């Protein structure tokens, strides 16, 4: 819903199973401490801390309803200066960086002995030495970031690995990735081979000159 319509029309409720974290503070939900609540104004799924506000909603006969912090400020007409705070490094929306990236695609990812999982991986243009990993292309927060500088690339998969896989290692940390095909793997390696040396695709030539 647009800000002007908040409280005037009933929102579409986001289903509980569509999110793994509070859509406002981004804290992960778990059975004990973070029950899921719905904001009655925007329909977002939020944790108890972020739903601890009440506002009169027109569509519900102006009765007091539980709303999230953001809607509360819009409905009572006050702006929240906190929102101007700089976002943390992980809080760059996936859609934002994917649209302006050196490379982005789904890759399989494995850390230590955990099972392989699918991740939406992005190397943004403005930070071409950092690999961002998201659960899905629309997530509002990255699951992890890997600063690529100084990593060693091992691109020969062992027989136990998935085909088209490669590893990034630095002292004790090992990150394994696998692409869906060889062509995609080579595209990623081209960018990563530069990044681990502190180079980006654009400034490659300048670096050789200096």
C-alpha positions as CSV (number, residue, x, y, z in Angstrom):
1,X,0.0,0.0,0.0
2,X,1.1,3.6,-0.7
3,X,1.7,5.8,2.4
4,X,-1.5,7.8,1.6
5,X,-3.6,4.6,1.7
6,X,-2.2,3.2,5.0
7,X,-5.0,2.5,7.4
8,X,-7.7,3.4,4.8
9,X,-7.7,0.0,3.0
10,X,-7.1,-3.4,4.4
11,X,-3.5,-4.6,3.3
12,X,-2.5,-7.9,1.7
13,X,-1.1,-10.0,4.5
14,X,2.4,-11.4,3.8
15,X,2.2,-15.1,4.7
16,X,4.2,-16.3,7.7
17,X,6.1,-18.8,5.6
18,X,7.2,-16.2,3.1
19,X,9.7,-14.7,5.5
20,X,12.5,-15.9,7.8
21,X,13.2,-12.6,9.5
22,X,11.2,-9.6,10.8
23,X,10.5,-7.4,7.8
24,X,11.4,-4.3,9.9
25,X,14.4,-5.0,12.2
26,X,15.5,-8.1,10.2
27,X,16.0,-10.2,13.3
28,X,15.5,-13.9,12.5
29,X,12.3,-15.5,13.8
30,X,12.5,-18.4,16.2
31,X,10.0,-20.4,18.1
32,X,10.7,-18.9,21.5
33,X,11.7,-15.3,21.4
34,X,10.4,-14.0,18.1
35,X,6.8,-14.8,17.3
36,X,5.4,-13.5,14.1
37,X,2.9,-10.7,14.2
38,X,1.2,-8.9,11.3
39,X,1.0,-5.1,11.0
40,X,-2.6,-4.3,10.5
41,X,-1.8,-1.3,8.3
42,X,0.8,-2.7,5.8
43,X,0.4,-6.4,6.2
44,X,4.1,-7.1,6.8
45,X,5.3,-9.8,9.2
46,X,7.1,-8.3,12.1
47,X,8.4,-9.4,15.5
48,X,6.8,-8.3,18.8
49,X,9.2,-5.4,19.3
50,X,8.4,-3.9,15.9
51,X,4.6,-4.4,16.4
52,X,4.4,-2.7,19.7
53,X,2.5,0.3,18.4
54,X,-1.2,1.1,18.0
55,X,-3.0,3.4,15.6
56,X,-6.6,4.1,14.7
57,X,-7.3,2.5,11.3
58,X,-10.0,3.9,9.1
59,X,-10.8,0.6,7.3
60,X,-11.6,-0.9,10.7
61,X,-14.0,1.7,11.9
62,X,-11.1,3.8,13.4
63,X,-10.5,1.1,16.1
64,X,-7.0,0.9,17.6
65,X,-5.0,-1.8,15.9
66,X,-1.5,-3.2,16.2
67,X,0.8,-1.6,13.7
68,X,4.5,-1.6,13.0
69,X,6.8,1.3,13.9
70,X,7.0,2.7,10.3
71,X,3.2,2.7,9.7
72,X,2.7,4.2,13.1
73,X,4.9,7.2,12.2
74,X,3.2,7.6,8.8
75,X,-0.3,7.4,10.2
76,X,0.3,9.8,13.1
77,X,2.2,12.0,10.7
78,X,5.6,12.1,12.3
79,X,8.8,11.3,10.5
80,X,11.4,9.0,12.1
81,X,14.9,10.5,11.9
82,X,16.4,7.1,12.7
83,X,15.5,5.9,9.3
84,X,18.2,8.3,7.9
85,X,20.8,6.3,9.7
86,X,23.3,4.6,7.4
87,X,22.4,1.1,6.5
88,X,24.8,-1.6,7.8
89,X,26.9,-3.5,5.3
90,X,24.5,-6.4,5.0
91,X,21.5,-4.2,4.7
92,X,21.8,-3.4,1.1
93,X,18.7,-4.7,-0.7
94,X,19.5,-7.5,-3.2
95,X,17.4,-5.9,-6.0
96,X,19.4,-2.7,-5.5
97,X,22.8,-4.3,-6.0
98,X,21.8,-6.9,-8.5
99,X,20.7,-4.2,-10.9
100,X,24.1,-2.6,-10.8
101,X,26.5,-5.5,-10.5
102,X,29.6,-6.8,-12.1
103,X,28.0,-10.3,-12.0
104,X,25.1,-11.9,-10.2
105,X,23.4,-15.3,-10.4
106,X,22.3,-18.3,-8.3
107,X,25.2,-20.5,-7.1
108,X,25.3,-23.5,-4.8
109,X,27.2,-22.7,-1.7
110,X,28.8,-24.8,1.0
111,X,30.6,-23.8,4.2
112,X,32.7,-26.3,6.2
113,X,30.7,-29.6,6.4
114,X,27.2,-28.0,6.1
115,X,25.0,-29.2,3.2
116,X,25.1,-27.4,-0.1
117,X,22.5,-24.6,-0.4
118,X,21.4,-22.3,-3.1
119,X,22.3,-18.7,-2.7
120,X,21.8,-15.6,-4.9
121,X,25.3,-14.2,-5.2
122,X,26.2,-10.7,-6.3
123,X,29.4,-8.7,-6.8
124,X,28.2,-5.1,-6.9
125,X,29.9,-2.5,-9.1
126,X,30.6,-0.1,-6.3
127,X,32.2,-2.8,-4.2
128,X,33.7,-5.1,-6.8
129,X,35.9,-6.8,-4.2
130,X,33.0,-8.0,-2.1
131,X,30.8,-11.0,-2.8
132,X,27.3,-10.6,-1.3
133,X,25.1,-13.7,-0.6
134,X,21.3,-13.5,-0.4
135,X,18.7,-16.2,0.3
136,X,16.7,-15.0,-2.7
137,X,16.9,-12.1,-5.3
138,X,14.2,-10.0,-3.4
139,X,15.7,-10.3,0.2
140,X,16.2,-7.0,2.0
141,X,19.3,-8.1,3.8
142,X,22.4,-10.3,2.8
143,X,23.0,-13.5,4.6
144,X,26.8,-13.0,4.4
145,X,29.5,-11.0,2.6
146,X,32.9,-12.3,1.7
147,X,35.7,-9.6,1.2
148,X,37.5,-11.4,-1.7
149,X,40.9,-9.7,-1.4
150,X,43.6,-12.1,-0.4
151,X,41.7,-15.3,-0.9
152,X,43.2,-18.2,-2.9
153,X,41.1,-19.7,-5.7
154,X,41.0,-23.4,-6.3
155,X,39.0,-24.2,-9.5
156,X,39.7,-27.9,-9.9
157,X,36.8,-29.8,-8.2
158,X,37.6,-33.0,-6.4
159,X,35.5,-36.0,-7.4
160,X,33.4,-35.6,-4.3
161,X,32.4,-32.0,-5.1
162,X,29.6,-30.9,-7.4
163,X,30.6,-30.4,-11.0
164,X,31.5,-26.8,-12.0
165,X,32.6,-26.0,-8.5
166,X,35.4,-23.8,-7.1
167,X,36.8,-23.0,-3.7
168,X,37.9,-19.8,-2.0
169,X,40.3,-20.3,0.9
170,X,42.1,-18.0,3.3
171,X,43.9,-19.5,6.3
172,X,41.1,-21.5,8.0
173,X,38.1,-20.3,6.1
174,X,37.0,-22.2,3.1
175,X,34.0,-21.2,0.9
176,X,32.9,-23.7,-1.8
177,X,30.7,-22.6,-4.7
178,X,29.2,-24.5,-7.7
179,X,27.7,-23.0,-10.8
180,X,25.0,-24.6,-13.0
181,X,27.4,-24.9,-16.0
182,X,31.0,-24.4,-17.0
183,X,30.3,-21.2,-18.8
184,X,28.8,-19.5,-15.7
185,X,31.7,-20.9,-13.6
186,X,34.2,-19.3,-15.9
187,X,32.4,-15.9,-15.8
188,X,32.5,-15.9,-12.0
189,X,36.2,-17.0,-11.9
190,X,37.2,-14.2,-14.3
191,X,35.8,-11.6,-11.8
192,X,37.0,-13.4,-8.7
193,X,40.6,-13.9,-10.0
194,X,40.8,-10.1,-10.3
195,X,39.1,-9.4,-7.0
196,X,41.4,-11.6,-4.9
197,X,44.3,-9.4,-6.2
198,X,42.5,-6.2,-5.4
199,X,41.7,-5.5,-9.1
200,X,38.3,-4.8,-10.7
201,X,37.3,-5.4,-14.3
202,X,37.2,-1.7,-15.1
203,X,40.5,-0.5,-13.5
204,X,42.6,-3.5,-14.6
205,X,44.5,-1.5,-17.2
206,X,45.1,1.4,-14.8
207,X,46.5,-0.9,-12.2
208,X,49.0,-2.4,-14.7
209,X,50.1,1.1,-15.7
210,X,50.8,2.2,-12.1
